[in-house]
Structures are given as structure tokens and as C-alpha cells.
Amino acid sequence: MECKIDKKENWEGKQVDVLGECYEPGLAKGTVPWKKHLESRAEYVAYLKQTERYWYSPNDEWFGSEKRKTPA
């Protein structure tokens, strides 16, 4: 796989190489069977609750690296 390398100017005005697009063209070859990695129903439910909290909770309930210093 070849990665595209762009020449850009940094803050000092020097030309530097910047790694650009680096992916294989085309579509995904199927789905990832993530459910098989969870052993019990309790783990499955805990995983779903965690992902819903991440995507749908208000910003003031976030913690750690998820929390923004200023609201968007």
C-alpha cells in the first residue's frame, strides 16, 4: 500500500513531508463479528450501555479525555 506524501510549509517556513491519504481503495469486504468477543449477555448489555452513554449523553456527564474544556 502506497501512502501519499504532501510537501507543506511548517510554522518556521521550512518545507516538510506530511503523510497524506494512506488507504486501500474500494469497499469493505464484510462486517466485523464483534459480538463473538463478548462471552455473556451481561457483557453484551454493558457494552451497549457504554456506547449509548458515549454517543447520547449530555456533555456535562462526560469524564476524562472525553470531556471538552469549552462546549462546541
Jmol script that loads the backbone (N, CA, C; Angstrom):
load data "model"
ATOM      1  N   MET A   1       0.840  -1.164   0.000  1.00  0.00           N
ATOM      2  CA  MET A   1       0.000   0.000   0.000  1.00  0.00           C
ATOM      3  C   MET A   1       0.892   1.236   0.000  1.00  0.00           C
ATOM      4  N   GLU A   2       0.668   2.098  -0.919  1.00  0.00           N
ATOM      5  CA  GLU A   2       1.433   3.337  -1.060  1.00  0.00           C
ATOM      6  C   GLU A   2       0.702   4.464  -0.338  1.00  0.00           C
ATOM      7  N   CYS A   3       1.437   5.262   0.395  1.00  0.00           N
ATOM      8  CA  CYS A   3       0.868   6.425   1.076  1.00  0.00           C
ATOM      9  C   CYS A   3       1.261   7.682   0.328  1.00  0.00           C
ATOM     10  N   LYS A   4       0.341   8.608   0.220  1.00  0.00           N
ATOM     11  CA  LYS A   4       0.590   9.878  -0.448  1.00  0.00           C
ATOM     12  C   LYS A   4       1.356  10.796   0.500  1.00  0.00           C
ATOM     13  N   ILE A   5       2.433  11.383   0.045  1.00  0.00           N
ATOM     14  CA  ILE A   5       3.231  12.296   0.854  1.00  0.00           C
ATOM     15  C   ILE A   5       3.136  13.690   0.238  1.00  0.00           C
ATOM     16  N   ASP A   6       2.656  14.630   1.044  1.00  0.00           N
ATOM     17  CA  ASP A   6       2.498  16.013   0.601  1.00  0.00           C
ATOM     18  C   ASP A   6       3.633  16.855   1.166  1.00  0.00           C
ATOM     19  N   LYS A   7       4.039  17.874   0.444  1.00  0.00           N
ATOM     20  CA  LYS A   7       5.021  18.849   0.921  1.00  0.00           C
ATOM     21  C   LYS A   7       4.237  20.051   1.434  1.00  0.00           C
ATOM     22  N   LYS A   8       4.456  20.397   2.712  1.00  0.00           N
ATOM     23  CA  LYS A   8       3.788  21.557   3.300  1.00  0.00           C
ATOM     24  C   LYS A   8       4.826  22.412   4.008  1.00  0.00           C
ATOM     25  N   GLU A   9       4.419  23.610   4.318  1.00  0.00           N
ATOM     26  CA  GLU A   9       5.309  24.540   4.999  1.00  0.00           C
ATOM     27  C   GLU A   9       4.955  24.555   6.475  1.00  0.00           C
ATOM     28  N   ASN A  10       5.958  24.380   7.354  1.00  0.00           N
ATOM     29  CA  ASN A  10       5.672  24.410   8.783  1.00  0.00           C
ATOM     30  C   ASN A  10       5.689  25.843   9.294  1.00  0.00           C
ATOM     31  N   TRP A  11       5.567  26.038  10.603  1.00  0.00           N
ATOM     32  CA  TRP A  11       5.451  27.380  11.159  1.00  0.00           C
ATOM     33  C   TRP A  11       6.746  28.180  11.046  1.00  0.00           C
ATOM     34  N   GLU A  12       7.866  27.501  10.804  1.00  0.00           N
ATOM     35  CA  GLU A  12       9.124  28.208  10.600  1.00  0.00           C
ATOM     36  C   GLU A  12       9.347  28.574   9.138  1.00  0.00           C
ATOM     37  N   GLY A  13       8.503  28.091   8.246  1.00  0.00           N
ATOM     38  CA  GLY A  13       8.641  28.368   6.834  1.00  0.00           C
ATOM     39  C   GLY A  13       9.418  27.308   6.078  1.00  0.00           C
ATOM     40  N   LYS A  14       9.828  26.222   6.741  1.00  0.00           N
ATOM     41  CA  LYS A  14      10.565  25.145   6.090  1.00  0.00           C
ATOM     42  C   LYS A  14       9.597  24.160   5.444  1.00  0.00           C
ATOM     43  N   GLN A  15      10.016  23.563   4.341  1.00  0.00           N
ATOM     44  CA  GLN A  15       9.217  22.543   3.671  1.00  0.00           C
ATOM     45  C   GLN A  15       9.381  21.213   4.418  1.00  0.00           C
ATOM     46  N   VAL A  16       8.270  20.578   4.751  1.00  0.00           N
ATOM     47  CA  VAL A  16       8.301  19.283   5.439  1.00  0.00           C
ATOM     48  C   VAL A  16       7.401  18.304   4.702  1.00  0.00           C
ATOM     49  N   ASP A  17       7.689  17.019   4.848  1.00  0.00           N
ATOM     50  CA  ASP A  17       6.845  15.971   4.270  1.00  0.00           C
ATOM     51  C   ASP A  17       5.731  15.640   5.249  1.00  0.00           C
ATOM     52  N   VAL A  18       4.491  15.603   4.756  1.00  0.00           N
ATOM     53  CA  VAL A  18       3.335  15.279   5.572  1.00  0.00           C
ATOM     54  C   VAL A  18       2.661  14.057   4.963  1.00  0.00           C
ATOM     55  N   LEU A  19       2.420  13.067   5.786  1.00  0.00           N
ATOM     56  CA  LEU A  19       1.766  11.849   5.324  1.00  0.00           C
ATOM     57  C   LEU A  19       0.309  12.147   5.007  1.00  0.00           C
ATOM     58  N   GLY A  20      -0.119  11.826   3.811  1.00  0.00           N
ATOM     59  CA  GLY A  20      -1.480  12.101   3.381  1.00  0.00           C
ATOM     60  C   GLY A  20      -2.326  10.850   3.368  1.00  0.00           C
ATOM     61  N   GLU A  21      -3.109  10.679   2.313  1.00  0.00           N
ATOM     62  CA  GLU A  21      -4.015   9.555   2.198  1.00  0.00           C
ATOM     63  C   GLU A  21      -3.232   8.243   2.231  1.00  0.00           C
ATOM     64  N   CYS A  22      -3.682   7.323   3.049  1.00  0.00           N
ATOM     65  CA  CYS A  22      -2.976   6.061   3.196  1.00  0.00           C
ATOM     66  C   CYS A  22      -4.020   4.955   3.417  1.00  0.00           C
ATOM     67  N   TYR A  23      -4.691   4.566   2.374  1.00  0.00           N
ATOM     68  CA  TYR A  23      -5.696   3.512   2.488  1.00  0.00           C
ATOM     69  C   TYR A  23      -5.816   2.787   1.162  1.00  0.00           C
ATOM     70  N   GLU A  24      -6.378   1.614   1.224  1.00  0.00           N
ATOM     71  CA  GLU A  24      -6.612   0.853   0.010  1.00  0.00           C
ATOM     72  C   GLU A  24      -7.964   1.260  -0.559  1.00  0.00           C
ATOM     73  N   PRO A  25      -8.032   1.583  -1.840  1.00  0.00           N
ATOM     74  CA  PRO A  25      -9.308   1.982  -2.421  1.00  0.00           C
ATOM     75  C   PRO A  25     -10.273   0.805  -2.473  1.00  0.00           C
ATOM     76  N   GLY A  26     -11.551   1.115  -2.466  1.00  0.00           N
ATOM     77  CA  GLY A  26     -12.560   0.074  -2.574  1.00  0.00           C
ATOM     78  C   GLY A  26     -13.490   0.071  -1.379  1.00  0.00           C
ATOM     79  N   LEU A  27     -14.319  -0.946  -1.326  1.00  0.00           N
ATOM     80  CA  LEU A  27     -15.295  -1.078  -0.255  1.00  0.00           C
ATOM     81  C   LEU A  27     -14.848  -2.138   0.742  1.00  0.00           C
ATOM     82  N   ALA A  28     -15.437  -2.079   1.931  1.00  0.00           N
ATOM     83  CA  ALA A  28     -15.128  -3.076   2.948  1.00  0.00           C
ATOM     84  C   ALA A  28     -15.580  -4.459   2.467  1.00  0.00           C
ATOM     85  N   LYS A  29     -14.874  -5.479   2.919  1.00  0.00           N
ATOM     86  CA  LYS A  29     -15.156  -6.839   2.451  1.00  0.00           C
ATOM     87  C   LYS A  29     -16.117  -7.592   3.352  1.00  0.00           C
ATOM     88  N   GLY A  30     -16.842  -6.904   4.185  1.00  0.00           N
ATOM     89  CA  GLY A  30     -17.801  -7.559   5.076  1.00  0.00           C
ATOM     90  C   GLY A  30     -17.828  -6.885   6.429  1.00  0.00           C
ATOM     91  N   THR A  31     -18.564  -7.468   7.330  1.00  0.00           N
ATOM     92  CA  THR A  31     -18.689  -6.903   8.664  1.00  0.00           C
ATOM     93  C   THR A  31     -17.725  -7.590   9.619  1.00  0.00           C
ATOM     94  N   VAL A  32     -17.469  -6.925  10.723  1.00  0.00           N
ATOM     95  CA  VAL A  32     -16.612  -7.496  11.760  1.00  0.00           C
ATOM     96  C   VAL A  32     -17.517  -8.132  12.805  1.00  0.00           C
ATOM     97  N   PRO A  33     -17.350  -9.416  13.091  1.00  0.00           N
ATOM     98  CA  PRO A  33     -18.233 -10.086  14.064  1.00  0.00           C
ATOM     99  C   PRO A  33     -17.841  -9.733  15.507  1.00  0.00           C
ATOM    100  N   TRP A  34     -18.164  -8.523  15.964  1.00  0.00           N
ATOM    101  CA  TRP A  34     -17.761  -8.056  17.279  1.00  0.00           C
ATOM    102  C   TRP A  34     -18.510  -8.762  18.390  1.00  0.00           C
ATOM    103  N   LYS A  35     -19.704  -9.275  18.130  1.00  0.00           N
ATOM    104  CA  LYS A  35     -20.492  -9.921  19.179  1.00  0.00           C
ATOM    105  C   LYS A  35     -19.846 -11.198  19.691  1.00  0.00           C
ATOM    106  N   LYS A  36     -19.068 -11.867  18.863  1.00  0.00           N
ATOM    107  CA  LYS A  36     -18.476 -13.132  19.285  1.00  0.00           C
ATOM    108  C   LYS A  36     -17.393 -12.946  20.341  1.00  0.00           C
ATOM    109  N   HIS A  37     -16.885 -11.719  20.514  1.00  0.00           N
ATOM    110  CA  HIS A  37     -15.857 -11.452  21.507  1.00  0.00           C
ATOM    111  C   HIS A  37     -16.439 -11.250  22.903  1.00  0.00           C
ATOM    112  N   LEU A  38     -17.750 -11.077  23.005  1.00  0.00           N
ATOM    113  CA  LEU A  38     -18.403 -10.906  24.295  1.00  0.00           C
ATOM    114  C   LEU A  38     -18.933 -12.268  24.743  1.00  0.00           C
ATOM    115  N   GLU A  39     -18.540 -12.687  25.937  1.00  0.00           N
ATOM    116  CA  GLU A  39     -18.840 -14.045  26.376  1.00  0.00           C
ATOM    117  C   GLU A  39     -20.233 -14.222  26.952  1.00  0.00           C
ATOM    118  N   SER A  40     -20.761 -13.198  27.621  1.00  0.00           N
ATOM    119  CA  SER A  40     -22.057 -13.374  28.269  1.00  0.00           C
ATOM    120  C   SER A  40     -23.010 -12.250  27.877  1.00  0.00           C
ATOM    121  N   ARG A  41     -24.270 -12.448  28.205  1.00  0.00           N
ATOM    122  CA  ARG A  41     -25.280 -11.433  27.934  1.00  0.00           C
ATOM    123  C   ARG A  41     -24.995 -10.167  28.742  1.00  0.00           C
ATOM    124  N   ALA A  42     -24.480 -10.331  29.971  1.00  0.00           N
ATOM    125  CA  ALA A  42     -24.174  -9.180  30.818  1.00  0.00           C
ATOM    126  C   ALA A  42     -23.095  -8.302  30.167  1.00  0.00           C
ATOM    127  N   GLU A  43     -22.066  -8.911  29.596  1.00  0.00           N
ATOM    128  CA  GLU A  43     -21.028  -8.141  28.901  1.00  0.00           C
ATOM    129  C   GLU A  43     -21.612  -7.421  27.697  1.00  0.00           C
ATOM    130  N   TYR A  44     -22.497  -8.078  26.979  1.00  0.00           N
ATOM    131  CA  TYR A  44     -23.139  -7.503  25.800  1.00  0.00           C
ATOM    132  C   TYR A  44     -23.965  -6.268  26.191  1.00  0.00           C
ATOM    133  N   VAL A  45     -24.765  -6.390  27.255  1.00  0.00           N
ATOM    134  CA  VAL A  45     -25.597  -5.280  27.710  1.00  0.00           C
ATOM    135  C   VAL A  45     -24.721  -4.140  28.215  1.00  0.00           C
ATOM    136  N   ALA A  46     -23.647  -4.459  28.956  1.00  0.00           N
ATOM    137  CA  ALA A  46     -22.744  -3.422  29.455  1.00  0.00           C
ATOM    138  C   ALA A  46     -22.083  -2.676  28.298  1.00  0.00           C
ATOM    139  N   TYR A  47     -21.698  -3.397  27.258  1.00  0.00           N
ATOM    140  CA  TYR A  47     -21.081  -2.770  26.081  1.00  0.00           C
ATOM    141  C   TYR A  47     -22.064  -1.800  25.417  1.00  0.00           C
ATOM    142  N   LEU A  48     -23.308  -2.240  25.245  1.00  0.00           N
ATOM    143  CA  LEU A  48     -24.298  -1.374  24.609  1.00  0.00           C
ATOM    144  C   LEU A  48     -24.593  -0.144  25.446  1.00  0.00           C
ATOM    145  N   LYS A  49     -24.670  -0.293  26.765  1.00  0.00           N
ATOM    146  CA  LYS A  49     -24.912   0.863  27.637  1.00  0.00           C
ATOM    147  C   LYS A  49     -23.759   1.854  27.549  1.00  0.00           C
ATOM    148  N   GLN A  50     -22.557   1.349  27.509  1.00  0.00           N
ATOM    149  CA  GLN A  50     -21.384   2.225  27.438  1.00  0.00           C
ATOM    150  C   GLN A  50     -21.363   2.996  26.127  1.00  0.00           C
ATOM    151  N   THR A  51     -21.647   2.335  25.017  1.00  0.00           N
ATOM    152  CA  THR A  51     -21.614   3.036  23.735  1.00  0.00           C
ATOM    153  C   THR A  51     -22.741   4.047  23.631  1.00  0.00           C
ATOM    154  N   GLU A  52     -23.907   3.721  24.179  1.00  0.00           N
ATOM    155  CA  GLU A  52     -25.002   4.695  24.156  1.00  0.00           C
ATOM    156  C   GLU A  52     -24.661   5.900  25.015  1.00  0.00           C
ATOM    157  N   ARG A  53     -24.000   5.668  26.162  1.00  0.00           N
ATOM    158  CA  ARG A  53     -23.598   6.785  27.018  1.00  0.00           C
ATOM    159  C   ARG A  53     -22.629   7.682  26.268  1.00  0.00           C
ATOM    160  N   TYR A  54     -21.713   7.075  25.539  1.00  0.00           N
ATOM    161  CA  TYR A  54     -20.723   7.858  24.807  1.00  0.00           C
ATOM    162  C   TYR A  54     -21.385   8.716  23.726  1.00  0.00           C
ATOM    163  N   TRP A  55     -22.322   8.155  22.982  1.00  0.00           N
ATOM    164  CA  TRP A  55     -22.903   8.890  21.852  1.00  0.00           C
ATOM    165  C   TRP A  55     -24.057   9.798  22.237  1.00  0.00           C
ATOM    166  N   TYR A  56     -24.845   9.424  23.274  1.00  0.00           N
ATOM    167  CA  TYR A  56     -26.094  10.143  23.503  1.00  0.00           C
ATOM    168  C   TYR A  56     -26.164  10.908  24.817  1.00  0.00           C
ATOM    169  N   SER A  57     -25.159  10.861  25.674  1.00  0.00           N
ATOM    170  CA  SER A  57     -25.226  11.576  26.941  1.00  0.00           C
ATOM    171  C   SER A  57     -24.885  13.050  26.737  1.00  0.00           C
ATOM    172  N   PRO A  58     -25.412  13.915  27.615  1.00  0.00           N
ATOM    173  CA  PRO A  58     -25.050  15.333  27.525  1.00  0.00           C
ATOM    174  C   PRO A  58     -23.578  15.531  27.881  1.00  0.00           C
ATOM    175  N   ASN A  59     -23.000  16.613  27.409  1.00  0.00           N
ATOM    176  CA  ASN A  59     -21.567  16.861  27.591  1.00  0.00           C
ATOM    177  C   ASN A  59     -21.153  16.964  29.052  1.00  0.00           C
ATOM    178  N   ASP A  60     -22.039  17.436  29.936  1.00  0.00           N
ATOM    179  CA  ASP A  60     -21.634  17.594  31.337  1.00  0.00           C
ATOM    180  C   ASP A  60     -21.502  16.260  32.065  1.00  0.00           C
ATOM    181  N   GLU A  61     -21.942  15.154  31.459  1.00  0.00           N
ATOM    182  CA  GLU A  61     -21.791  13.839  32.072  1.00  0.00           C
ATOM    183  C   GLU A  61     -20.535  13.115  31.595  1.00  0.00           C
ATOM    184  N   TRP A  62     -19.790  13.709  30.699  1.00  0.00           N
ATOM    185  CA  TRP A  62     -18.578  13.073  30.195  1.00  0.00           C
ATOM    186  C   TRP A  62     -17.467  13.221  31.215  1.00  0.00           C
ATOM    187  N   PHE A  63     -16.440  12.401  31.098  1.00  0.00           N
ATOM    188  CA  PHE A  63     -15.337  12.474  32.037  1.00  0.00           C
ATOM    189  C   PHE A  63     -14.033  12.136  31.327  1.00  0.00           C
ATOM    190  N   GLY A  64     -12.909  12.498  31.970  1.00  0.00           N
ATOM    191  CA  GLY A  64     -11.596  12.154  31.439  1.00  0.00           C
ATOM    192  C   GLY A  64     -11.312  12.817  30.108  1.00  0.00           C
ATOM    193  N   SER A  65     -10.743  12.047  29.191  1.00  0.00           N
ATOM    194  CA  SER A  65     -10.346  12.593  27.900  1.00  0.00           C
ATOM    195  C   SER A  65     -11.540  12.890  27.004  1.00  0.00           C
ATOM    196  N   GLU A  66     -12.740  12.400  27.378  1.00  0.00           N
ATOM    197  CA  GLU A  66     -13.928  12.662  26.563  1.00  0.00           C
ATOM    198  C   GLU A  66     -14.432  14.096  26.764  1.00  0.00           C
ATOM    199  N   LYS A  67     -14.144  14.688  27.912  1.00  0.00           N
ATOM    200  CA  LYS A  67     -14.723  15.981  28.268  1.00  0.00           C
ATOM    201  C   LYS A  67     -14.043  17.111  27.504  1.00  0.00           C
ATOM    202  N   ARG A  68     -14.858  18.008  26.963  1.00  0.00           N
ATOM    203  CA  ARG A  68     -14.341  19.192  26.290  1.00  0.00           C
ATOM    204  C   ARG A  68     -14.152  20.307  27.300  1.00  0.00           C
ATOM    205  N   LYS A  69     -13.126  21.104  27.123  1.00  0.00           N
ATOM    206  CA  LYS A  69     -12.907  22.230  28.024  1.00  0.00           C
ATOM    207  C   LYS A  69     -13.904  23.351  27.738  1.00  0.00           C
ATOM    208  N   THR A  70     -14.271  23.517  26.464  1.00  0.00           N
ATOM    209  CA  THR A  70     -15.272  24.509  26.083  1.00  0.00           C
ATOM    210  C   THR A  70     -16.337  23.802  25.248  1.00  0.00           C
ATOM    211  N   PRO A  71     -17.607  24.107  25.479  1.00  0.00           N
ATOM    212  CA  PRO A  71     -18.658  23.463  24.706  1.00  0.00           C
ATOM    213  C   PRO A  71     -18.589  23.836  23.223  1.00  0.00           C
ATOM    214  N   ALA A  72     -19.032  22.952  22.386  1.00  0.00           N
ATOM    215  CA  ALA A  72     -18.981  23.176  20.935  1.00  0.00           C
ATOM    216  C   ALA A  72     -20.014  24.199  20.522  1.00  0.00           C
TER     217      ALA A  72
END
end "model"
wireframe off; spacefill off
backbone 0.3
color backbone group
